[in-house]
C-alpha cells in the first residue's frame, strides 16, 4: 500500500478515449506554428492556456527545451525563471494557496525532478492543487541510465495525488485535462506529468476535452443526509460543544459558511495552524490556534468538550498530542472531510460525514434552522464561563524588553501596522512560524501561507514571490529566520528580475531556534550544531541582489524599520532584526504528552 494512501484518491487511470465525455477543438493554431499539426510542446502550451494558466514557474534543461521553445512563441502565459527548481514548485504552491487556483511548475529531467521533490512533498502534505510538468529522456532511452534520467513516476509516487508518464503525444491533451481535474477536485493535491523529449517534439491533432470522467476517481461532494441529520441532533443536545477546523475549510472556500454556523450556534471555535483565518481572530467565539503551540483555552476546551465537530481537519500529532491521552475523556466526535481515509485514521469518530465541507456546512446550517430544538442556553453559558476562566491564564503574555528585541513584539507590531490592509503573511518553519501564527491576528482566509504538514524550511520567500505575482497590489511579508531564509535566498535574484517587491522580516536569533528550544528542554542544554556561527551580512547581501537591506538592533527602532519597509512599495526590503536568542515559544506540548499537558513557560519546567 502506498504511503498515506487515500482511498478516494489512489487510483489507476484508464486513459482510453471512451472516458472523454465531450471534446472540443482548440482555438486556431498559433501563427508561429507552420505544421498542420502542433507538436507535443505546442499541445502542452495550448492545454495550459485552455486551463487559464497565467503564470508558470520553472527552470530549463535539455529534456524540456522544445517546451521552452513553444513558450517563447506565445504571450499569454508568463514564465518565471527561478534560481532553483525547489523554489519553482514552492512559488507555484504559494500562488495556489493564496488564490485557490492550480499552481503550475516546469522542471527538466534528472536533477530537475529531484530538486523539485521537496516542493512536491510540501504541497502533497498540505493538499495543495498543483500540476508539475517534468521533462524526461526520450522514450527509447527510458530505463537505460541515460544522461539526466531518473524514474520520475517511481520517485514521486508516494508524494503526489497521482502521476502520469506520457508515452504517446496523442494522449497528452487528455492527460493534461485529467491532471488539472485530479489536482483541483476532491481532496486537492499535486499531480506530476512526465513528458519524454521525443513526445514533446512529435506532432498530433489537438483536441482538448471540455470535461472528463474517470471510472476509478469519483470523489463524493455532497454529504450523506442521514449522517448530517444525526450530526444536527448531536450538536443541539451538546452541553460542552466545540468546533475544530483545519486547512480543509480554507481550501474548500468555506470560511463564510463556518462563520454562519458559529453565529447560529454560538459555539466556541478553534483553527489549526493551516486553518487560521477561517474564522476572524477578532471573533469572541474564536479561542485561538490549538495544538502543540496552541492557546491554553483552545487546548483545554478540546480536551474537555463533550461534542466535537471537526471540519476539514485530520487530528494530526501536532494537534491532539498523545492519542491515548486524548481518548481518556469521553466525547462524541462528528468528522466532516472530503477524504474518507482521513476519518477515524487517528481517533475513533462517531458520526463520519464524507463530502465537500462547503456543501456539508450549508446543509448543516439549513437543518439547524429548520429544527425545533435549540442548544441548552444554561449549559452553554456554564461552558463559556469555564472557557473564560481558562482564558484568564493569558498564555500568550510575554515579558517585553527595552534592552533586547523580543520576536513576539516584532510580529505584534507588524500586525498593528498592517491590520485592515490588503496584506499577506508567509513564513518559513521554526520558532518564527509559531510566533507569526500566535501573534498575527488573521481576519480572513488565504492570508496566512506556510508549510504545515511537511514543515519545510525555505518556503517563505518563494511563497511570497508567487503571491506577489498573483496579488501585485497587496503587501506581502515573509516572516523568516536566519536559518530558513538561507535555504532559498538565491530567489532574491528572481524577485529583482520579475519585479516582485516583497518584504522579508528575518527574526535573527543566531540559532536554529526550534532545534535549540528542544535541545534546551529535552537534551540538557546540549546545543549540538544549532548555532549559526558564520552568518553573512544580510544587509550587504540584500543590496548585492539589488534590494534594500535594513538592520535593526534596538527595540525602539522596530516600528520605524517596519514602516520604512511598507513605505517602499516598489522595492524588496530585507529587515535583519536581531532578536533575543534565548526566547522560547510558549505554550508548548512536549512529545508524548497530552494536549492539555502544556508548558506555559519556563516556570513549568
DRENTILO-729395 format. One record per residue (C-alpha): residue number from 1; residue in three letters; x, y negated, z. Coordinates in steps of 0.1 Angstrom, whole numbers. Last residue first. Layout:
BEGIN
ATOM   kolfi   bavex      xx      yy      zz
ATOM     NUM     ala       X       Y       Z
...
% end
This chain:
BEGIN
ATOM   kolfi   bavex      xx      yy      zz
ATOM     605     unk      98    -231     338
ATOM     604     unk      66    -250     344
ATOM     603     unk      84    -282     353
ATOM     602     unk     100    -282     318
ATOM     601     unk      66    -290     303
ATOM     600     unk      31    -277     297
ATOM     599     unk      41    -241     295
ATOM     598     unk      10    -222     284
ATOM     597     unk      -4    -189     295
ATOM     596     unk     -39    -196     280
ATOM     595     unk     -30    -182     246
ATOM     594     unk     -14    -151     260
ATOM     593     unk      23    -144     262
ATOM     592     unk      44    -121     241
ATOM     591     unk      64    -149     226
ATOM     590     unk      62    -181     246
ATOM     589     unk      31    -204     244
ATOM     588     unk      43    -240     243
ATOM     587     unk      27    -274     253
ATOM     586     unk      51    -291     247
ATOM     585     unk      78    -295     221
ATOM     584     unk     112    -302     235
ATOM     583     unk     134    -333     237
ATOM     582     unk     171    -329     245
ATOM     581     unk     184    -344     212
ATOM     580     unk     166    -377     218
ATOM     579     unk     162    -393     184
ATOM     578     unk     184    -409     158
ATOM     577     unk     160    -420     130
ATOM     576     unk     176    -418      96
ATOM     575     unk     149    -435      75
ATOM     574     unk     152    -427      38
ATOM     573     unk     132    -451      16
ATOM     572     unk     121    -443     -20
ATOM     571     unk     113    -477     -35
ATOM     570     unk      83    -492     -52
ATOM     569     unk      62    -498     -21
ATOM     568     unk      90    -514      -1
ATOM     567     unk      66    -527      25
ATOM     566     unk      60    -493      40
ATOM     565     unk      97    -487      45
ATOM     564     unk     100    -521      61
ATOM     563     unk      71    -515      84
ATOM     562     unk      87    -482      95
ATOM     561     unk     120    -500     102
ATOM     560     unk     103    -528     122
ATOM     559     unk      84    -503     143
ATOM     558     unk     115    -481     151
ATOM     557     unk     138    -510     161
ATOM     556     unk     129    -513     197
ATOM     555     unk     136    -476     203
ATOM     554     unk     173    -481     192
ATOM     553     unk     193    -461     167
ATOM     552     unk     175    -465     134
ATOM     551     unk     195    -460     102
ATOM     550     unk     180    -473      69
ATOM     549     unk     187    -460      34
ATOM     548     unk     171    -474       3
ATOM     547     unk     174    -453     -29
ATOM     546     unk     197    -449     -59
ATOM     545     unk     210    -414     -51
ATOM     544     unk     242    -429     -37
ATOM     543     unk     220    -452     -15
ATOM     542     unk     203    -422       0
ATOM     541     unk     237    -406       7
ATOM     540     unk     250    -438      22
ATOM     539     unk     221    -440      46
ATOM     538     unk     223    -403      53
ATOM     537     unk     259    -404      64
ATOM     536     unk     265    -367      62
ATOM     535     unk     262    -344      91
ATOM     534     unk     292    -323     102
ATOM     533     unk     283    -306     136
ATOM     532     unk     247    -297     133
ATOM     531     unk     241    -277     165
ATOM     530     unk     221    -245     162
ATOM     529     unk     250    -222     158
ATOM     528     unk     245    -203     191
ATOM     527     unk     232    -227     217
ATOM     526     unk     235    -204     247
ATOM     525     unk     210    -222     270
ATOM     524     unk     201    -190     288
ATOM     523     unk     186    -174     257
ATOM     522     unk     148    -178     264
ATOM     521     unk     142    -215     272
ATOM     520     unk     173    -232     259
ATOM     519     unk     178    -209     230
ATOM     518     unk     141    -214     221
ATOM     517     unk     145    -251     222
ATOM     516     unk     177    -250     202
ATOM     515     unk     160    -230     174
ATOM     514     unk     132    -255     174
ATOM     513     unk     156    -284     171
ATOM     512     unk     182    -272     146
ATOM     511     unk     202    -299     163
ATOM     510     unk     217    -333     156
ATOM     509     unk     184    -350     168
ATOM     508     unk     176    -367     135
ATOM     507     unk     139    -373     132
ATOM     506     unk     141    -379      94
ATOM     505     unk     113    -402      82
ATOM     504     unk     114    -400      44
ATOM     503     unk      92    -424      25
ATOM     502     unk      82    -415     -11
ATOM     501     unk      88    -436     -42
ATOM     500     unk      81    -412     -71
ATOM     499     unk      97    -429    -100
ATOM     498     unk     104    -398    -122
ATOM     497     unk     142    -402    -124
ATOM     496     unk     146    -416     -89
ATOM     495     unk     125    -390     -71
ATOM     494     unk     142    -362     -91
ATOM     493     unk     176    -374     -78
ATOM     492     unk     162    -374     -42
ATOM     491     unk     155    -338     -51
ATOM     490     unk     191    -329     -42
ATOM     489     unk     180    -330      -6
ATOM     488     unk     163    -297      -9
ATOM     487     unk     176    -277      21
ATOM     486     unk     193    -309      35
ATOM     485     unk     160    -323      46
ATOM     484     unk     154    -293      69
ATOM     483     unk     184    -297      91
ATOM     482     unk     183    -335      95
ATOM     481     unk     147    -333     104
ATOM     480     unk     115    -341      85
ATOM     479     unk      84    -362      83
ATOM     478     unk      78    -369      46
ATOM     477     unk      56    -399      41
ATOM     476     unk      34    -405      10
ATOM     475     unk      18    -439       6
ATOM     474     unk     -11    -437     -19
ATOM     473     unk     -13    -455     -52
ATOM     472     unk       5    -428     -71
ATOM     471     unk     -17    -400     -59
ATOM     470     unk     -10    -369     -81
ATOM     469     unk      26    -380     -88
ATOM     468     unk      31    -389     -52
ATOM     467     unk      17    -356     -41
ATOM     466     unk      42    -336     -60
ATOM     465     unk      71    -357     -48
ATOM     464     unk      59    -354     -12
ATOM     463     unk      57    -316     -14
ATOM     462     unk      92    -316     -29
ATOM     461     unk     105    -337       1
ATOM     460     unk      87    -316      28
ATOM     459     unk      94    -281      15
ATOM     458     unk     130    -277      27
ATOM     457     unk     124    -254      57
ATOM     456     unk      97    -228      50
ATOM     455     unk      74    -217      78
ATOM     454     unk      60    -187      59
ATOM     453     unk      24    -190      72
ATOM     452     unk      22    -228      79
ATOM     451     unk      42    -248      53
ATOM     450     unk      31    -284      55
ATOM     449     unk       7    -310      39
ATOM     448     unk     -15    -331      61
ATOM     447     unk     -38    -354      41
ATOM     446     unk     -58    -326      25
ATOM     445     unk     -86    -330      50
ATOM     444     unk     -96    -364      65
ATOM     443     unk     -92    -381      99
ATOM     442     unk     -57    -368     108
ATOM     441     unk     -43    -380     141
ATOM     440     unk      -5    -380     139
ATOM     439     unk       6    -370     174
ATOM     438     unk       2    -332     176
ATOM     437     unk       7    -321     140
ATOM     436     unk      36    -345     135
ATOM     435     unk      52    -334     167
ATOM     434     unk      48    -298     156
ATOM     433     unk      65    -304     122
ATOM     432     unk      93    -325     139
ATOM     431     unk     100    -295     161
ATOM     430     unk     106    -272     132
ATOM     429     unk      94    -269      96
ATOM     428     unk      93    -296      69
ATOM     427     unk      66    -321      69
ATOM     426     unk      42    -339      46
ATOM     425     unk      19    -368      55
ATOM     424     unk      -4    -385      31
ATOM     423     unk     -17    -421      33
ATOM     422     unk     -45    -441      18
ATOM     421     unk     -49    -464      49
ATOM     420     unk     -72    -463      79
ATOM     419     unk     -43    -452     101
ATOM     418     unk     -10    -462      86
ATOM     417     unk       8    -484     112
ATOM     416     unk      -7    -467     142
ATOM     415     unk       1    -432     128
ATOM     414     unk      37    -442     121
ATOM     413     unk      39    -455     157
ATOM     412     unk      26    -422     170
ATOM     411     unk      51    -402     149
ATOM     410     unk      80    -424     161
ATOM     409     unk      69    -421     198
ATOM     408     unk      68    -384     196
ATOM     407     unk     104    -384     184
ATOM     406     unk     115    -403     215
ATOM     405     unk     142    -428     207
ATOM     404     unk     167    -433     235
ATOM     403     unk     172    -461     261
ATOM     402     unk     138    -478     262
ATOM     401     unk     122    -445     269
ATOM     400     unk      88    -427     266
ATOM     399     unk      80    -399     290
ATOM     398     unk      55    -376     274
ATOM     397     unk      18    -370     276
ATOM     396     unk       5    -343     252
ATOM     395     unk     -10    -322     280
ATOM     394     unk     -33    -348     293
ATOM     393     unk     -43    -325     321
ATOM     392     unk     -77    -343     322
ATOM     391     unk     -87    -325     291
ATOM     390     unk     -91    -293     311
ATOM     389     unk    -117    -310     333
ATOM     388     unk    -134    -323     301
ATOM     387     unk    -137    -287     289
ATOM     386     unk    -154    -277     322
ATOM     385     unk    -179    -305     319
ATOM     384     unk    -185    -296     283
ATOM     383     unk    -194    -261     294
ATOM     382     unk    -218    -275     320
ATOM     381     unk    -235    -296     294
ATOM     380     unk    -238    -267     270
ATOM     379     unk    -254    -246     298
ATOM     378     unk    -279    -274     305
ATOM     377     unk    -286    -280     268
ATOM     376     unk    -293    -244     260
ATOM     375     unk    -288    -244     222
ATOM     374     unk    -320    -249     202
ATOM     373     unk    -348    -224     192
ATOM     372     unk    -374    -229     166
ATOM     371     unk    -350    -222     137
ATOM     370     unk    -354    -240     104
ATOM     369     unk    -325    -265     111
ATOM     368     unk    -303    -236     122
ATOM     367     unk    -312    -217      90
ATOM     366     unk    -302    -246      68
ATOM     365     unk    -270    -253      86
ATOM     364     unk    -259    -216      84
ATOM     363     unk    -268    -216      47
ATOM     362     unk    -246    -246      40
ATOM     361     unk    -218    -232      62
ATOM     360     unk    -219    -199      42
ATOM     359     unk    -218    -217       8
ATOM     358     unk    -188    -239      19
ATOM     357     unk    -170    -209      35
ATOM     356     unk    -172    -188       4
ATOM     355     unk    -183    -154      14
ATOM     354     unk    -177    -124      37
ATOM     353     unk    -196    -127      70
ATOM     352     unk    -184    -104      98
ATOM     351     unk    -205    -104     130
ATOM     350     unk    -190     -86     160
ATOM     349     unk    -153     -90     151
ATOM     348     unk    -125     -70     166
ATOM     347     unk     -92     -88     166
ATOM     346     unk     -61     -86     144
ATOM     345     unk     -75     -75     110
ATOM     344     unk    -111     -76     120
ATOM     343     unk    -118     -98      90
ATOM     342     unk     -88    -108      69
ATOM     341     unk     -93     -79      45
ATOM     340     unk    -128     -92      37
ATOM     339     unk    -113    -124      21
ATOM     338     unk    -137    -153      16
ATOM     337     unk    -139    -157      54
ATOM     336     unk    -165    -162      81
ATOM     335     unk    -160    -145     115
ATOM     334     unk    -185    -144     142
ATOM     333     unk    -170    -133     175
ATOM     332     unk    -188    -123     207
ATOM     331     unk    -167    -127     239
ATOM     330     unk    -153    -106     267
ATOM     329     unk    -121    -119     281
ATOM     328     unk     -92     -94     281
ATOM     327     unk     -92     -94     243
ATOM     326     unk     -70    -125     241
ATOM     325     unk     -45    -109     265
ATOM     324     unk     -44     -78     243
ATOM     323     unk     -40     -99     212
ATOM     322     unk      -9    -117     226
ATOM     321     unk      -7    -152     211
ATOM     320     unk     -41    -163     197
ATOM     319     unk     -30    -190     172
ATOM     318     unk       7    -183     164
ATOM     317     unk       0    -146     161
ATOM     316     unk     -27    -150     135
ATOM     315     unk     -64    -151     142
ATOM     314     unk     -72    -154     105
ATOM     313     unk     -90    -186      99
ATOM     312     unk    -116    -197      73
ATOM     311     unk    -143    -201      98
ATOM     310     unk    -142    -185     133
ATOM     309     unk    -174    -190     154
ATOM     308     unk    -166    -179     189
ATOM     307     unk    -193    -170     214
ATOM     306     unk    -185    -166     251
ATOM     305     unk    -157    -191     253
ATOM     304     unk    -129    -187     279
ATOM     303     unk     -98    -180     259
ATOM     302     unk    -106    -205     231
ATOM     301     unk    -116    -232     256
ATOM     300     unk     -83    -227     274
ATOM     299     unk     -64    -230     241
ATOM     298     unk     -81    -262     229
ATOM     297     unk     -81    -278     264
ATOM     296     unk     -43    -272     269
ATOM     295     unk     -35    -286     234
ATOM     294     unk     -18    -265     208
ATOM     293     unk      18    -257     205
ATOM     292     unk      15    -219     203
ATOM     291     unk     -22    -221     193
ATOM     290     unk     -48    -248     192
ATOM     289     unk     -50    -282     175
ATOM     288     unk     -70    -309     191
ATOM     287     unk    -102    -306     211
ATOM     286     unk    -125    -321     185
ATOM     285     unk    -160    -328     199
ATOM     284     unk    -151    -364     206
ATOM     283     unk    -145    -370     168
ATOM     282     unk    -114    -392     165
ATOM     281     unk     -93    -363     150
ATOM     280     unk    -119    -360     122
ATOM     279     unk    -129    -325     115
ATOM     278     unk    -112    -307      85
ATOM     277     unk     -83    -330      91
ATOM     276     unk     -61    -303     106
ATOM     275     unk     -69    -268      92
ATOM     274     unk     -34    -256      85
ATOM     273     unk     -21    -262     120
ATOM     272     unk     -53    -246     133
ATOM     271     unk     -84    -267     140
ATOM     270     unk    -106    -269     170
ATOM     269     unk    -143    -276     176
ATOM     268     unk    -166    -281     207
ATOM     267     unk    -203    -276     200
ATOM     266     unk    -228    -304     195
ATOM     265     unk    -250    -281     174
ATOM     264     unk    -261    -304     145
ATOM     263     unk    -231    -327     146
ATOM     262     unk    -207    -298     146
ATOM     261     unk    -226    -282     117
ATOM     260     unk    -226    -314      97
ATOM     259     unk    -188    -318     103
ATOM     258     unk    -182    -283      90
ATOM     257     unk    -203    -291      59
ATOM     256     unk    -182    -322      52
ATOM     255     unk    -150    -303      57
ATOM     254     unk    -160    -275      33
ATOM     253     unk    -136    -281       4
ATOM     252     unk    -128    -244       4
ATOM     251     unk     -90    -250       8
ATOM     250     unk     -97    -273      38
ATOM     249     unk    -122    -249      54
ATOM     248     unk     -99    -219      46
ATOM     247     unk     -70    -237      64
ATOM     246     unk     -84    -228      97
ATOM     245     unk    -115    -234     119
ATOM     244     unk    -125    -224     154
ATOM     243     unk    -159    -234     166
ATOM     242     unk    -166    -227     203
ATOM     241     unk    -196    -217     223
ATOM     240     unk    -199    -214     261
ATOM     239     unk    -236    -207     267
ATOM     238     unk    -244    -192     234
ATOM     237     unk    -280    -182     225
ATOM     236     unk    -282    -206     195
ATOM     235     unk    -249    -193     182
ATOM     234     unk    -260    -157     185
ATOM     233     unk    -293    -162     166
ATOM     232     unk    -275    -182     139
ATOM     231     unk    -249    -154     135
ATOM     230     unk    -276    -128     132
ATOM     229     unk    -293    -148     105
ATOM     228     unk    -260    -152      87
ATOM     227     unk    -254    -115      88
ATOM     226     unk    -289    -109      73
ATOM     225     unk    -283    -134      45
ATOM     224     unk    -250    -119      34
ATOM     223     unk    -226    -146      25
ATOM     222     unk    -225    -160     -11
ATOM     221     unk    -192    -160     -30
ATOM     220     unk    -180    -124     -31
ATOM     219     unk    -149    -120     -51
ATOM     218     unk    -153     -99     -83
ATOM     217     unk    -120     -85     -95
ATOM     216     unk    -119     -49    -107
ATOM     215     unk    -143     -53    -135
ATOM     214     unk    -127     -85    -147
ATOM     213     unk    -149    -112    -164
ATOM     212     unk    -135    -141    -183
ATOM     211     unk    -148    -175    -193
ATOM     210     unk    -142    -200    -221
ATOM     209     unk    -116    -177    -237
ATOM     208     unk     -88    -194    -256
ATOM     207     unk     -85    -183    -292
ATOM     206     unk     -51    -188    -309
ATOM     205     unk     -41    -166    -338
ATOM     204     unk      -7    -151    -333
ATOM     203     unk      30    -160    -337
ATOM     202     unk      62    -146    -322
ATOM     201     unk      86    -170    -305
ATOM     200     unk      74    -170    -268
ATOM     199     unk      69    -132    -271
ATOM     198     unk     106    -129    -282
ATOM     197     unk     117    -147    -250
ATOM     196     unk      97    -124    -227
ATOM     195     unk      69    -141    -207
ATOM     194     unk      63    -134    -170
ATOM     193     unk      30    -148    -157
ATOM     192     unk      31    -152    -119
ATOM     191     unk      -1    -159     -99
ATOM     190     unk      -1    -178     -67
ATOM     189     unk     -31    -177     -43
ATOM     188     unk     -67    -187     -37
ATOM     187     unk     -90    -165     -17
ATOM     186     unk    -119    -160     -41
ATOM     185     unk    -112    -182     -72
ATOM     184     unk     -84    -206     -80
ATOM     183     unk     -54    -183     -88
ATOM     182     unk     -75    -155    -103
ATOM     181     unk     -92    -178    -129
ATOM     180     unk     -59    -195    -137
ATOM     179     unk     -41    -162    -143
ATOM     178     unk     -71    -147    -162
ATOM     177     unk     -71    -176    -187
ATOM     176     unk     -33    -173    -190
ATOM     175     unk     -37    -136    -198
ATOM     174     unk     -63    -142    -224
ATOM     173     unk     -41    -167    -241
ATOM     172     unk     -10    -144    -240
ATOM     171     unk     -25    -111    -252
ATOM     170     unk     -18    -117    -289
ATOM     169     unk      18    -125    -280
ATOM     168     unk      23     -89    -269
ATOM     167     unk      45     -79    -240
ATOM     166     unk      30    -103    -214
ATOM     165     unk      42     -92    -179
ATOM     164     unk      15    -102    -154
ATOM     163     unk      13    -110    -117
ATOM     162     unk     -13    -110     -90
ATOM     161     unk     -21    -126     -56
ATOM     160     unk      16    -130     -53
ATOM     159     unk      42    -123     -26
ATOM     158     unk      45     -85     -26
ATOM     157     unk      46     -82     -64
ATOM     156     unk      72    -109     -69
ATOM     155     unk     103     -88     -71
ATOM     154     unk      86     -60     -90
ATOM     153     unk      70     -82    -116
ATOM     152     unk     101    -103    -120
ATOM     151     unk     124     -73    -125
ATOM     150     unk     155     -93    -133
ATOM     149     unk     174    -101    -164
ATOM     148     unk     199    -130    -166
ATOM     147     unk     221    -112    -192
ATOM     146     unk     206     -78    -200
ATOM     145     unk     205     -50    -174
ATOM     144     unk     189     -26    -200
ATOM     143     unk     154     -25    -184
ATOM     142     unk     140     -52    -206
ATOM     141     unk     162     -57    -237
ATOM     140     unk     137     -47    -263
ATOM     139     unk     111     -71    -247
ATOM     138     unk     134    -102    -250
ATOM     137     unk     147    -114    -216
ATOM     136     unk     121    -130    -193
ATOM     135     unk     109    -166    -187
ATOM     134     unk      86    -173    -158
ATOM     133     unk      53    -192    -157
ATOM     132     unk      41    -198    -121
ATOM     131     unk       4    -204    -117
ATOM     130     unk      -8    -218     -84
ATOM     129     unk     -37    -218     -61
ATOM     128     unk     -24    -220     -25
ATOM     127     unk     -33    -192       0
ATOM     126     unk      -9    -203      28
ATOM     125     unk      12    -171      28
ATOM     124     unk      11    -170     -10
ATOM     123     unk      22    -206     -15
ATOM     122     unk      53    -201       7
ATOM     121     unk      60    -167     -10
ATOM     120     unk      60    -185     -44
ATOM     119     unk      83    -212     -31
ATOM     118     unk     108    -188     -16
ATOM     117     unk     107    -167     -48
ATOM     116     unk     116    -196     -71
ATOM     115     unk     154    -192     -68
ATOM     114     unk     149    -155     -77
ATOM     113     unk     130    -164    -108
ATOM     112     unk     155    -190    -121
ATOM     111     unk     182    -167    -111
ATOM     110     unk     170    -141    -136
ATOM     109     unk     146    -156    -161
ATOM     108     unk     137    -193    -166
ATOM     107     unk     113    -213    -145
ATOM     106     unk      80    -231    -151
ATOM     105     unk      57    -244    -124
ATOM     104     unk      19    -251    -123
ATOM     103     unk      -3    -262     -94
ATOM     102     unk     -40    -253     -96
ATOM     101     unk     -62    -282     -85
ATOM     100     unk     -72    -288     -49
ATOM      99     unk     -57    -322     -50
ATOM      98     unk     -33    -324     -20
ATOM      97     unk     -26    -287     -16
ATOM      96     unk     -22    -282     -53
ATOM      95     unk       3    -311     -57
ATOM      94     unk      22    -298     -27
ATOM      93     unk      24    -264     -44
ATOM      92     unk      36    -278     -77
ATOM      91     unk      63    -296     -57
ATOM      90     unk      72    -265     -38
ATOM      89     unk      74    -244     -70
ATOM      88     unk      97    -269     -87
ATOM      87     unk     117    -273     -55
ATOM      86     unk     127    -237     -54
ATOM      85     unk     137    -240     -90
ATOM      84     unk     164    -265     -81
ATOM      83     unk     172    -300     -94
ATOM      82     unk     136    -308    -106
ATOM      81     unk     127    -318    -142
ATOM      80     unk      91    -329    -142
ATOM      79     unk      72    -321    -173
ATOM      78     unk      43    -344    -181
ATOM      77     unk      15    -326    -200
ATOM      76     unk      -5    -347    -226
ATOM      75     unk      25    -357    -248
ATOM      74     unk      33    -328    -270
ATOM      73     unk      63    -317    -292
ATOM      72     unk      88    -316    -263
ATOM      71     unk      66    -291    -245
ATOM      70     unk      69    -267    -275
ATOM      69     unk     107    -270    -274
ATOM      68     unk     106    -263    -237
ATOM      67     unk      86    -231    -244
ATOM      66     unk     111    -221    -270
ATOM      65     unk     139    -227    -245
ATOM      64     unk     123    -204    -218
ATOM      63     unk     147    -175    -218
ATOM      62     unk     178    -196    -222
ATOM      61     unk     172    -219    -192
ATOM      60     unk     151    -249    -184
ATOM      59     unk     140    -262    -149
ATOM      58     unk     104    -268    -139
ATOM      57     unk      75    -288    -126
ATOM      56     unk      44    -292    -148
ATOM      55     unk      20    -320    -145
ATOM      54     unk     -13    -328    -162
ATOM      53     unk     -29    -294    -166
ATOM      52     unk     -64    -296    -178
ATOM      51     unk     -69    -259    -183
ATOM      50     unk     -72    -263    -220
ATOM      49     unk     -39    -282    -220
ATOM      48     unk     -22    -253    -202
ATOM      47     unk     -36    -229    -227
ATOM      46     unk     -24    -251    -256
ATOM      45     unk      11    -252    -240
ATOM      44     unk      11    -214    -238
ATOM      43     unk      -1    -210    -274
ATOM      42     unk      27    -233    -285
ATOM      41     unk      52    -211    -267
ATOM      40     unk      37    -180    -282
ATOM      39     unk      40    -192    -317
ATOM      38     unk      11    -210    -334
ATOM      37     unk      -5    -196    -366
ATOM      36     unk      -6    -212    -399
ATOM      35     unk      29    -224    -394
ATOM      34     unk      38    -261    -396
ATOM      33     unk      31    -270    -360
ATOM      32     unk      42    -306    -353
ATOM      31     unk       8    -320    -363
ATOM      30     unk      -6    -300    -333
ATOM      29     unk     -31    -274    -343
ATOM      28     unk     -68    -282    -341
ATOM      27     unk     -85    -277    -308
ATOM      26     unk     -89    -241    -296
ATOM      25     unk    -115    -217    -310
ATOM      24     unk    -139    -204    -284
ATOM      23     unk    -142    -171    -267
ATOM      22     unk    -170    -157    -247
ATOM      21     unk    -174    -129    -222
ATOM      20     unk    -139    -116    -226
ATOM      19     unk    -136     -83    -209
ATOM      18     unk    -141     -63    -241
ATOM      17     unk    -107     -77    -253
ATOM      16     unk     -88     -53    -231
ATOM      15     unk     -65     -67    -205
ATOM      14     unk     -75     -43    -178
ATOM      13     unk     -60     -57    -146
ATOM      12     unk     -50     -36    -116
ATOM      11     unk     -63     -50     -83
ATOM      10     unk     -53     -65     -50
ATOM       9     unk     -77     -94     -45
ATOM       8     unk    -108     -82     -27
ATOM       7     unk     -89     -57      -5
ATOM       6     unk     -61     -80       3
ATOM       5     unk     -29     -60       9
ATOM       4     unk      -6     -77      33
ATOM       3     unk      24     -59      18
ATOM       2     unk      13     -34      -9
ATOM       1     unk       0       0       0
% end
